[in-house]
Amino acid sequence: MAGAVGTLIRDTMNKGVTKIAEFNRNRRKSDKPNPYLMGIHEPLPSEETLTDLRVTGSIPAELDGRYIRIGPNPITPPNPGLYHWFMGDGMVHGIRLQQGKALWYRNRWIRSCAVTDALGEPTAPGPHEPPFDIVNTNVMGHAGSTWALVEAGGCPVRIDEELNTIAYDPWGETLKGGSFSAHPHLDPKTGELHAICYAAENMTEIRHVIVDVEGKVRREEPIAVQDGPSIHDCMITQNYVIILDMPVTFSLKQYISGDGFPYKWNPKHKPRVGLLAKDGKGTDTIWCDIDPCYVFHPCNAYDNPDGSVTFDGCVHDKVFAEKTAGVDSTIIPFERWHIDPVAKRVTRSTVDADPQEFPRMNESRTSLPYRYAYTLGLPKDADQSTPEETKLFKHDLEAGTRHIHDFGKGRVASEFVFVPAANATAEDHGWLMGYVITPAEGTSDLVILNAQNFEGPPAAVIQIPHRIPPGFHGNWVPA
């Protein structure tokens, strides 16, 4: 039955189904307030270039590059009752650091058709078809270029040093399956990117994609699934790609009704974790049972001497279970999983029970045993759409301890990334950086922390005279 439904969707998605969905979306009007369009999430109205940035403290002179982050920022006011946080036009924010100075801040929309139409610009080059050309989830450097990324059907977008859109670019025309992922992971041993990719129009197949060091796709391996699962992220070990097939699946009913985000919690979908050898056949994936949950973001994973796998990440009890404009879960502990490929079972244990998300680590340790994880601590028993303040956690996984960096009352931090120091002598020898909003003042800061003096004052604070809405993901891209 699932195969027949998948075939139906593939045959009709670009024909009648999409037209019906658009008709219903246009017909459904609502003035109901949407938390992701107001307060700290209110979209910015313009693109800015700022070169006179105030700095408190000292920017480490060795930092030569750009901190860039992307998130949703609708260019035209959407229907509040139908808008979903994941579906806003992408906007990239970046700060250029060099020789201890902050040279500029820029914010630029990714040039989807909606954006170029609103700005009266020519359509951006490359293959993209509205409304499936929204790219808003991650931004990173690879193969000498900077890429904006999204999952489920969107094409990667190449942007220039100043964050302007160059083209929608399926890895130099080498990506044949159409969709890519918001979360490819760099194998530090080979320099290749690994991603698990899915598309809404194909409910029975996902793909393992490898992008080589030159930015060309060298592998697209199909893997059979059911129900069209939403697979936001994956992780790698030395031996495996880890596939997170969780009970959030495509809802044709929700799509046709006009909802902007057609994925929902599906208790009938059997949750499982797959271990796929990096160059193995999809049919040889080892599937391991797990209790229902959902993972947006792993932290790291590695192989154990006995053949099992250790996996760490932030785990939602369930998500998209109720009608919502964003993420509707509040139980989000940091967990460690033991994946047994012989027993084909996952055993879960809690590292830290407090709600937290956006785990990062020293990515030179990707696929290897590691000691330190950094997560964004979220307020307990609160609406995660409008946090009044957040903190940063540093987990010492060897000592079993947690340190907290408190940004101050009423300050809202987003994801922080780790940048190793030049000639680093320890795993945590380096810098953490990310944006922090002060909603009461309508301002933002790029905060740079010394990871070895985690609870101490920031090394530097670069002040932005406007609020940068909470986005999704970013990275440090060296010059």
C-alpha positions in Angstrom: 0.0 0.0 0.0 2.8 2.5 0.9 4.5 1.8 -2.5 1.2 2.5 -4.3 0.7 5.7 -2.4 4.3 6.8 -3.1 3.8 6.2 -6.8 0.6 8.2 -6.8 2.3 11.1 -5.1 5.3 11.0 -7.5 2.9 11.0 -10.5 0.6 13.8 -9.3 2.6 16.0 -7.0 3.6 18.4 -9.8 0.1 18.2 -11.3 -3.2 18.3 -9.6 -2.1 17.8 -5.9 0.0 20.9 -5.8 -2.7 23.0 -7.5 -5.3 21.8 -5.0 -2.9 22.5 -2.1 -2.2 26.0 -3.4 -6.0 26.6 -3.9 -6.7 25.6 -0.3 -3.8 27.6 1.0 -5.0 30.8 -0.7 -8.6 30.1 0.4 -7.8 29.7 4.1 -7.4 33.1 5.6 -6.6 33.7 9.3 -5.6 36.6 11.4 -4.6 34.4 14.3 -1.4 35.6 15.9 1.7 33.5 15.1 4.6 33.5 17.6 7.1 32.9 14.8 6.1 36.2 13.1 6.3 38.5 16.2 8.6 39.4 19.1 12.1 38.0 18.7 11.0 36.2 15.5 9.6 39.3 13.7 11.1 39.3 10.2 13.7 41.9 9.3 12.4 44.3 6.6 15.7 45.0 4.7 19.2 44.0 3.8 22.0 45.9 5.6 25.8 46.3 5.3 27.4 47.7 8.5 31.1 48.5 8.7 31.3 50.5 11.9 30.8 47.8 14.5 31.5 48.3 18.2 33.6 45.7 19.9 34.0 44.9 23.6 37.0 42.9 24.5 39.5 41.5 22.0 38.7 39.5 18.9 41.3 36.7 18.7 43.7 37.8 16.0 44.0 34.3 14.6 40.3 34.3 13.5 40.4 35.1 9.8 37.1 34.3 8.1 33.3 34.7 8.4 30.8 33.5 11.0 27.6 33.0 8.9 24.2 31.8 10.0 20.9 31.3 8.2 17.2 31.3 9.2 13.7 32.0 8.0 12.8 35.6 7.3 9.6 36.0 5.1 10.0 38.8 2.6 6.3 39.3 2.3 3.8 38.9 5.2 2.5 35.3 5.1 -0.9 34.1 6.3 -0.3 34.0 10.1 -2.7 31.0 10.6 -0.8 28.9 8.0 2.7 30.0 8.4 5.2 27.5 9.8 8.6 28.5 11.1 10.4 26.1 8.8 8.9 27.6 5.7 10.1 31.2 5.7 12.4 32.7 3.0 16.0 32.1 4.0 18.2 35.0 5.2 21.9 34.7 5.8 23.6 36.8 8.5 27.4 37.1 8.5 30.3 38.9 10.2 33.8 39.1 8.7 36.7 38.9 11.1 40.3 39.6 10.3 43.4 40.6 12.3 41.4 41.2 15.5 38.8 43.4 13.8 35.2 43.0 12.7 35.2 44.3 9.1 31.5 44.1 8.4 28.1 42.6 9.1 25.8 41.7 6.3 22.4 40.1 5.9 21.1 38.9 2.6 18.0 37.0 1.5 18.6 33.8 -0.5 17.1 34.6 -3.9 14.1 32.3 -4.2 11.5 33.2 -6.8 9.4 34.8 -4.1 12.3 37.0 -3.0 13.3 38.1 -6.5 9.7 38.8 -7.4 9.3 41.0 -4.3 12.6 42.8 -5.0 11.9 43.2 -8.7 15.1 41.3 -9.6 15.7 38.7 -12.4 15.2 35.1 -11.4 18.4 33.6 -9.8 20.2 31.1 -12.1 19.9 27.4 -11.7 17.2 24.8 -11.2 14.5 25.9 -8.8 10.8 25.9 -8.8 8.6 27.8 -6.4 7.4 27.2 -3.8 10.0 24.5 -3.3 13.0 26.8 -3.7 13.0 28.1 -0.1 16.5 27.5 1.3 16.8 28.5 5.0 18.3 25.9 7.2 22.1 25.7 7.1 25.1 27.5 5.6 28.6 26.1 5.3 31.8 26.2 3.3 33.0 23.3 1.1 35.2 22.8 -1.9 36.1 26.5 -2.0 32.5 27.8 -2.1 29.9 28.7 0.4 26.6 26.8 0.3 23.1 27.5 1.7 21.2 24.3 2.4 17.7 22.9 3.0 16.2 19.4 3.2 13.3 17.6 1.5 13.6 18.9 -2.1 15.5 22.1 -2.2 18.6 22.5 -4.3 21.8 23.8 -2.6 22.5 27.5 -3.3 26.0 28.8 -3.9 26.6 32.3 -2.3 29.6 34.6 -2.6 32.0 36.0 0.0 29.5 38.8 0.7 26.5 36.5 1.1 24.9 37.3 -2.3 23.2 34.5 -4.1 25.2 33.2 -7.1 23.1 30.3 -8.3 21.0 27.3 -7.3 23.6 24.7 -7.9 23.1 20.9 -7.5 26.8 20.4 -6.8 27.9 21.3 -10.4 25.0 19.3 -11.9 26.2 16.1 -10.3 23.3 15.7 -7.9 20.8 13.6 -9.8 18.2 12.8 -7.2 17.0 16.4 -6.9 16.9 16.8 -3.1 19.8 17.3 -0.8 20.1 17.7 3.0 20.4 20.6 5.5 22.9 18.5 7.5 25.8 16.9 5.6 28.6 15.8 7.8 32.3 16.2 6.9 34.4 13.1 7.3 37.7 14.5 8.7 39.6 11.5 7.4 38.5 11.8 3.7 37.3 15.4 3.5 34.0 14.2 2.0 30.5 15.2 2.9 27.9 12.5 3.9 24.2 13.2 3.9 20.9 11.3 4.1 18.5 13.0 1.6 14.7 12.7 1.1 12.0 14.3 -0.9 8.3 14.7 -0.2 7.3 13.3 -3.5 9.1 10.0 -2.9 7.6 8.2 0.1 9.4 4.9 -0.4 13.0 5.9 -0.9 15.8 8.0 0.7 19.4 8.3 -0.5 22.8 8.3 1.0 24.8 11.0 -0.9 28.5 11.6 -0.8 30.0 14.9 -2.0 33.8 14.6 -2.7 36.5 17.2 -1.8 36.0 18.9 -5.2 32.2 19.5 -4.6 31.0 16.7 -6.9 28.6 14.0 -6.0 30.3 10.6 -6.2 27.5 8.4 -4.7 23.7 8.4 -4.5 22.7 5.1 -2.9 18.9 4.4 -2.6 17.5 3.1 0.7 14.0 1.7 1.0 11.6 3.3 3.5 7.9 3.6 4.1 5.5 6.5 4.7 7.8 9.3 3.6 9.8 9.9 6.8 11.3 13.3 7.6 15.0 12.7 8.2 16.4 16.1 9.3 19.9 14.9 10.1 22.2 11.9 10.2 25.6 11.1 11.7 28.7 9.1 10.7 31.2 6.9 12.4 34.4 5.4 10.9 32.4 2.5 9.5 28.8 3.7 9.2 26.3 6.3 8.2 23.6 6.4 10.9 20.0 6.8 9.5 17.3 8.2 11.8 14.0 6.8 10.5 11.6 8.3 13.1 7.8 8.6 13.3 7.4 12.0 11.6 6.1 11.4 8.1 4.6 13.1 5.1 0.9 13.8 5.5 -0.9 14.0 2.1 -4.1 15.1 3.9 -2.2 17.9 5.6 -0.5 19.0 2.4 -3.7 19.0 0.4 -5.5 21.0 3.1 -3.1 23.9 2.5 -0.8 23.6 5.5 2.6 25.0 4.8 4.5 22.1 6.5 3.1 18.7 5.5 4.8 16.5 8.1 3.2 15.2 11.3 3.9 12.8 14.2 2.8 9.3 13.0 2.5 6.8 15.8 1.8 4.0 13.2 5.3 4.5 11.7 7.8 2.1 13.3 10.8 4.0 14.5 14.3 2.5 13.7 17.9 3.5 13.4 19.9 2.3 10.4 23.6 1.4 10.2 24.7 1.7 6.5 28.3 0.9 5.6 29.7 4.1 4.0 30.1 2.4 0.6 27.6 -0.4 1.2 24.4 -1.2 -0.5 21.2 0.3 0.8 19.6 -3.1 0.9 22.3 -4.2 3.4 21.4 -1.5 6.0 21.2 -2.9 9.5 18.0 -1.7 11.1 17.8 -1.5 14.9 14.6 -1.0 16.8 14.1 2.0 19.1 11.3 3.4 21.2 9.4 6.3 19.6 11.2 9.6 19.7 12.6 12.2 17.2 16.1 13.6 16.7 16.6 16.8 14.8 20.3 17.1 15.7 22.9 14.5 16.6 26.1 15.6 18.3 28.5 12.8 17.4 28.9 9.1 17.1 31.7 6.5 17.0 32.4 2.8 16.7 33.2 0.7 19.7 35.8 -2.2 19.8 33.0 -4.7 20.3 31.3 -3.6 17.0 28.5 -1.6 18.7 28.1 2.1 18.0 27.8 5.1 20.5 25.5 7.9 19.4 24.9 11.2 21.2 22.2 13.8 20.5 19.2 15.9 21.7 16.1 13.7 21.7 12.5 14.9 21.5 9.8 12.7 23.0 7.6 13.6 20.1 7.2 16.5 17.7 4.6 17.9 15.3 2.0 15.9 17.3 -0.3 18.9 17.6 -1.2 21.5 15.0 1.5 24.1 15.5 3.6 26.8 13.8 6.9 25.3 14.9 8.4 22.7 17.2 5.8 21.7 19.8 7.9 19.5 22.2 9.3 20.5 25.6 10.9 17.2 26.7 14.3 17.4 24.9 17.1 15.7 27.0 20.7 15.1 25.8 21.0 11.4 25.4 23.6 8.7 24.7 22.5 5.7 22.6 24.1 2.2 22.5 23.4 0.8 19.0 23.8 -3.0 18.9 24.0 -4.2 15.3 23.8 -7.9 16.4 20.8 -7.6 18.7 19.4 -4.9 16.3 18.4 -2.8 19.3 19.1 0.7 20.6 19.5 1.2 24.3 19.0 4.8 25.5 20.5 6.6 28.5 20.2 10.2 29.7 23.3 12.4 29.9 21.3 15.5 30.9 17.6 15.6 31.5 17.2 19.4 31.1 15.7 20.6 27.7 18.4 21.5 25.2 19.1 21.6 21.5 21.6 22.5 18.8 24.4 20.2 20.0 27.9 21.0 18.6 31.4 19.8 19.3 35.0 20.0 18.0 34.2 18.6 14.6 37.8 17.4 14.1 36.5 14.6 16.4 33.5 13.7 14.2 33.2 9.9 14.0 35.7 9.5 16.8 35.5 9.2 20.6 35.3 12.7 22.1 35.0 14.5 25.4 33.2 17.8 25.1 29.7 18.6 23.8 28.1 22.1 23.7 24.4 22.5 23.7 21.9 25.4 23.9 20.1 25.1 27.2 16.3 25.9 26.9 14.0 27.1 29.6 12.1 24.4 31.5 8.3 24.2 31.2 8.2 27.1 28.7 7.0 27.7 25.2 10.2 27.1 23.2 8.9 29.4 20.4 9.4 32.5 22.6 12.1 31.8 25.1 12.8 34.7 27.5 16.4 33.6 27.9 18.7 30.8 27.1 22.1 29.5 28.3 24.9 27.5 26.9 26.0 24.1 28.3 29.4 22.5 28.1 29.2 18.7 28.8 32.3 16.9 29.9 31.4 13.4 28.9 34.4 11.8 30.6 33.9 13.5 33.9 30.1 13.5 33.8 29.9 17.2 34.6 28.1 20.2 33.0 29.2 23.8 33.0 26.9 26.7 32.2 27.6 30.0 30.5 25.0 32.5 31.5 24.6 35.4 29.1 22.5 37.4 31.5 18.9 38.0 32.3 16.6 38.5 29.3 19.3 37.4 26.8 18.4 34.8 24.2 21.3 32.9 22.6 21.1 30.7 19.5 23.3 27.8 18.3 27.1 28.3 19.1 29.8 26.7 17.0 33.3 25.6 18.0 36.3 26.9 16.2 39.6 25.1 17.1 42.5 27.4 18.0 45.5 27.5 15.8 48.0 24.8 17.0 45.4 23.6 19.5 46.8 21.4 22.3 43.5 20.0 23.7 40.0 19.1 22.3 38.5 22.2 24.0 41.3 24.6 23.0 39.4 27.0 20.8 36.6 29.5 20.6 32.8 29.3 20.7 30.8 31.8 18.8 27.1 32.6 18.1 24.5 35.3 18.1 22.8 36.5 21.3 19.7 38.7 21.2 18.7 41.4 23.8 15.0 41.7 23.0 14.4 44.6 25.4 16.9 46.7 23.5 16.2 45.3 20.0 19.9 44.5 19.5 22.1 41.5 19.0 25.7 40.5 19.6 28.2 38.1 18.1 29.7 36.6 21.3 33.1 34.9 21.2 33.9 32.6 24.2 37.1 31.0 25.2 36.0 27.4 25.5 38.6 26.6 28.2 37.3 29.5 30.3 33.7 28.6 29.5 32.0 30.3 32.5 34.1 33.4 32.3 33.5 36.6 30.5 33.5 36.6 26.7 36.7 37.1 24.9 34.9 39.5 22.6 31.4 40.9 21.9 30.6 42.4 18.5 27.5 44.6 18.7 24.8 44.7 16.0 22.4 47.6 16.4 19.3 45.5 15.4 17.7 42.2 16.4 18.8 39.2 14.4 15.8 36.7 14.6 16.6 33.3 16.0 17.7 31.2 13.1 18.7 27.6 12.6 22.3 26.8 11.8 25.6 28.4 11.0 29.3 27.8 10.7 32.7 29.4 10.8 34.1 29.6 7.3 37.9 30.4 7.3 39.2 32.8 4.7 
